[in-house]
């Protein structure tokens, strides 16, 4: 676990470092000479869909071709991923996936594709932390307080998640494994209903997507005890990290870009260079900031290393928690 944690930390640190990208001239190569299909393996309106529409509209303007969003939801993202795994490796079918891409291999033993072998990582698009939220009636002000309350509550803490197998569920499970407290998992069908019941007091604790819940934190309708990124947020510097109490605790939601294995290196580099340029544009920076999404320059190799470290981390959590979905 220490080695995997070090890998994750080094990758995230590398994302913040200056980057020298391969020089890929956009006007010299033929690619793309027709519309590119971007498979988002979730319904419209979710986090992955939102970031995809922001990024690929701008990328299409830059490359002079349309990037068409194709929402292929179902089975926790595996239906859309399977479609891309079987697609021609020519750069005209792209997968824009979320955290489930690194979790599903552990949750679904009968996948029709091999996540590690059938996809080439292109770009780590966005990262977002998860807030450890409590209902305002809960006296906890720190992670240590939550642990103390848990230790004193053998019947277990009523803890929401966005659904079975989500990163919010796995963050909760990792917290339980690290602290030894008893937790009563209350899975919801999405983060919105979970937040509503947390505000109403039907549940008391929730690891929530930072983009979805930051408004509640700022308004005071919910209390953020901590968040699950490696470092404190510039936007909320007074909110500590879980890792300050439980070293190495990190739980991100991310969006990343993949193509089928065998896609020419020149196309991978061109997509990577284009997306690195897109996230620097002032209007894109502004829109991502509004959603509390972090986007840093990165290479395909850095993206691949991050995904592999996430797969290893969550596989251990799933195994210890005996979590099964498929």
C-alpha positions in Angstrom: 0.0 0.0 0.0 2.8 2.4 0.8 4.3 1.9 -2.7 0.9 2.5 -4.4 0.4 5.6 -2.2 3.8 7.0 -3.2 3.0 6.4 -6.9 -0.3 8.2 -6.6 1.4 11.1 -4.8 4.1 11.4 -7.3 1.7 11.4 -10.2 -0.5 14.1 -8.6 2.6 16.1 -7.8 3.7 15.8 -11.4 0.5 17.2 -12.6 1.3 20.5 -11.0 4.8 20.7 -12.4 5.8 22.5 -15.6 5.3 20.2 -18.6 7.1 20.0 -21.9 4.8 18.4 -24.4 5.6 16.9 -27.7 5.3 19.4 -30.5 2.4 18.1 -32.6 1.4 20.5 -35.4 -2.3 20.6 -35.7 -2.3 21.5 -39.4 0.2 19.0 -40.6 -1.5 15.7 -39.8 -4.7 14.5 -41.5 -6.3 13.5 -38.2 -9.1 14.3 -37.6 -10.7 14.5 -41.1 -14.2 13.5 -40.0 -16.3 13.8 -36.8 -14.9 12.0 -33.7 -17.3 10.0 -31.5 -16.8 10.6 -27.7 -18.5 7.9 -25.7 -19.6 9.0 -22.3 -20.7 5.8 -20.5 -23.3 7.6 -18.4 -26.6 9.4 -19.0 -26.6 13.1 -19.9 -26.3 15.6 -17.1 -23.8 13.9 -14.9 -20.3 14.9 -14.0 -18.5 13.1 -16.8 -21.1 14.3 -19.4 -20.7 17.9 -18.2 -16.9 18.0 -18.4 -17.0 16.2 -21.8 -19.3 18.8 -23.3 -17.1 21.6 -21.9 -13.8 20.2 -23.2 -14.7 18.7 -26.5 -16.6 21.7 -27.8 -13.4 23.7 -27.4 -11.3 20.8 -28.8 -13.5 20.6 -31.8 -13.1 24.3 -32.5 -9.3 23.9 -32.2 -9.1 20.9 -34.4 -11.7 21.9 -37.0 -13.8 18.8 -36.5 -16.9 18.0 -34.5 -16.5 15.8 -31.4 -19.9 14.2 -30.9 -20.9 13.2 -27.4 -22.5 9.7 -27.4 -24.1 8.9 -24.1 -24.0 5.1 -23.6 -25.1 4.7 -20.0 -25.8 1.5 -18.1 -24.2 -1.2 -15.9 -22.0 1.3 -14.0 -20.3 2.6 -17.2 -19.3 -0.9 -18.5 -21.6 -0.8 -21.6 -20.0 2.3 -23.0 -16.5 1.2 -22.1 -17.1 -2.2 -23.8 -18.2 -0.4 -27.0 -15.0 1.6 -27.1 -12.8 -1.4 -26.3 -14.2 -3.1 -29.5 -13.9 0.0 -31.7 -11.3 0.5 -34.4 -8.1 2.0 -33.0 -8.1 4.9 -35.4 -8.8 7.8 -33.0 -12.4 8.3 -34.1 -13.9 6.6 -31.0 -12.8 8.1 -27.7 -13.9 7.1 -24.2 -14.4 9.9 -21.7 -14.9 7.9 -18.4 -14.9 8.6 -14.7 -13.7 6.9 -11.6 -15.7 3.8 -12.3 -13.1 3.0 -15.0 -10.6 2.2 -12.2 -13.1 0.6 -9.9 -15.2 -1.6 -12.2 -12.5 -4.3 -12.7 -12.8 -5.1 -9.0 -16.5 -4.9 -8.8 -17.5 -6.8 -12.0 -15.4 -10.0 -12.4 -17.1 -10.8 -15.7 -16.3 -7.7 -17.8 -16.1 -8.3 -21.5 -13.0 -6.2 -21.7 -9.6 -5.8 -19.9 -9.3 -2.3 -18.5 -5.5 -2.5 -18.3 -5.0 -4.0 -21.7 -7.8 -2.8 -24.0 -7.4 1.0 -23.5 -4.6 3.5 -24.1 -4.7 6.4 -21.6 -4.6 9.8 -23.3 -5.3 12.5 -20.7 -6.4 13.0 -17.1 -9.0 15.6 -17.6 -10.2 16.6 -14.1 -9.9 15.8 -10.5 -12.4 16.6 -7.8 -12.2 15.9 -4.1 -15.0 14.4 -1.9 -16.1 16.3 1.2 -16.7 14.4 4.4 -20.0 16.1 5.3 -22.0 15.8 8.5 -25.5 17.0 9.3 -25.4 20.2 11.3 -26.9 18.5 14.4 -23.8 16.2 14.6 -21.3 17.7 17.1 -18.3 16.5 15.1 -16.0 19.4 14.0 -13.0 17.2 13.0 -12.2 13.8 11.6 -11.0 12.8 15.1 -14.4 13.8 16.4 -16.1 11.5 13.8 -13.9 8.6 14.8 -14.6 9.2 18.5 -18.4 9.3 17.9 -18.1 6.1 15.8 -16.1 4.4 18.6 -18.8 5.3 21.1 -21.6 4.1 18.7 -21.3 0.3 18.5 -24.6 0.2 16.6 -22.9 2.1 13.8 -23.1 5.5 12.1 -25.8 6.0 9.5 -23.7 6.9 6.4 -25.0 7.8 3.0 -23.4 7.0 -0.4 -24.3 8.0 -4.0 -24.8 4.3 -4.7 -23.2 0.9 -4.4 -19.8 0.8 -6.0 -19.4 4.6 -6.3 -16.3 6.3 -5.1 -18.3 7.8 -2.3 -19.2 4.2 -1.2 -15.6 3.1 -1.4 -14.3 6.2 0.4 -16.8 5.4 3.2 -15.6 1.8 3.2 -11.9 2.8 3.2 -12.7 5.2 6.2 -14.3 2.2 8.0 -11.3 0.0 7.3 -8.8 2.6 8.5 -10.7 3.6 11.7 -12.4 0.3 12.7 -15.7 2.1 13.5 -19.1 0.5 12.7 -21.0 2.1 9.7 -24.5 1.4 8.5 -24.3 2.0 4.7 -27.3 3.8 3.2 -26.9 3.7 -0.6 -28.9 6.2 -2.6 -29.5 6.5 -6.4 -27.2 9.4 -6.9 -25.7 12.2 -4.8 -28.6 14.6 -5.0 -31.1 12.5 -2.9 -28.3 11.7 -0.4 -27.5 15.4 0.1 -31.2 16.1 0.6 -31.6 13.5 3.3 -28.3 14.5 4.9 -29.7 18.1 5.2 -32.9 16.7 6.6 -31.2 14.5 9.1 -32.3 11.1 7.8 -28.6 10.2 7.6 -25.8 11.9 9.4 -22.6 11.4 7.4 -21.7 11.4 3.7 -18.6 11.5 1.5 -19.9 13.8 -1.2 -18.6 14.9 -4.6 -17.0 18.3 -4.0 -18.5 19.9 -7.1 -22.0 18.9 -6.1 -21.8 19.9 -2.5 -19.5 22.9 -2.3 -22.6 25.2 -2.4 -24.0 23.6 0.7 -20.7 23.9 2.5 -20.4 27.6 1.6 -24.0 28.3 2.6 -23.7 26.5 5.9 -26.5 24.0 5.3 -24.0 21.2 5.8 -20.6 21.0 7.6 -17.5 19.8 5.9 -15.4 18.1 8.5 -12.6 17.4 5.9 -12.1 16.5 2.3 -10.3 13.6 0.6 -7.6 15.3 -1.6 -4.0 15.2 -0.7 -3.6 18.9 0.0 -5.9 21.6 1.2 -8.1 23.4 -1.3 -7.3 27.0 -2.3 -11.0 27.7 -2.4 -11.6 26.4 1.1 -8.2 26.6 2.9 -9.8 26.2 6.4 -11.2 22.7 5.6 -8.5 20.1 6.5 -7.8 16.9 4.6 -8.7 13.5 5.9 -5.1 12.6 5.4 -4.0 15.0 8.1 -5.6 12.5 10.5 -5.4 9.3 8.5 -2.1 9.6 6.5 -2.4 8.6 2.8 -6.2 8.7 2.7 -7.2 10.0 -0.8 -10.4 9.5 -2.7 -10.9 11.4 -5.9 -13.5 11.5 -8.6 -11.8 12.0 -11.9 -12.5 12.1 -15.6 -10.0 10.7 -18.0 -9.7 10.1 -21.8 -9.0 6.8 -23.4 -8.7 5.3 -26.9 -8.6 1.6 -27.9 -5.2 0.0 -27.6 -3.4 0.1 -30.9 -4.3 3.7 -31.7 -1.3 5.4 -33.4 1.0 7.2 -31.1 0.8 10.4 -33.2 -3.0 10.5 -32.7 -2.7 9.9 -28.9 -0.1 12.7 -28.7 -2.3 15.1 -30.8 -5.3 14.5 -28.6 -3.2 14.9 -25.5 -1.6 18.2 -26.7 -5.0 19.5 -27.8 -6.6 18.8 -24.5 -3.7 20.2 -22.6 -4.2 23.4 -24.6 -7.9 23.4 -24.0 -7.6 23.4 -20.2 -5.4 26.5 -20.3 -8.0 28.6 -22.1 -9.5 31.3 -19.8 -13.1 30.5 -20.5 -12.5 26.8 -19.8 -10.5 27.6 -16.6 -13.4 29.7 -15.4 -16.0 27.0 -16.1 -14.0 24.3 -14.4 -13.4 26.6 -11.4 -17.1 27.1 -11.1 -17.5 23.3 -10.8 -14.6 23.1 -8.3 -12.8 20.8 -10.8 -9.0 20.7 -10.9 -7.3 20.4 -14.3 -3.6 20.2 -14.7 -1.3 19.5 -17.7 -0.3 15.8 -17.9 1.0 13.3 -20.4 -0.4 9.9 -21.4 2.1 8.1 -19.3 1.2 10.2 -16.2 -2.5 9.5 -16.8 -1.8 5.8 -17.2 0.2 5.7 -13.9 -2.5 7.5 -12.1 -5.2 5.1 -13.3 -3.2 2.1 -12.4 -2.5 3.3 -8.9 -6.2 4.0 -8.5 -7.1 0.5 -9.7 -4.7 -1.0 -7.2 -5.9 1.1 -4.3 -9.6 0.4 -4.9 -9.1 -3.3 -5.6 -7.6 -3.6 -2.0 -10.6 -1.8 -0.5 -13.1 -3.8 -2.4 -11.4 -7.1 -1.5 -11.2 -6.3 2.2 -14.8 -5.1 2.3 -16.0 -8.1 0.3 -17.9 -5.7 -2.0 -19.6 -7.4 -5.0 -21.9 -6.0 -7.7 -21.6 -8.3 -10.7 
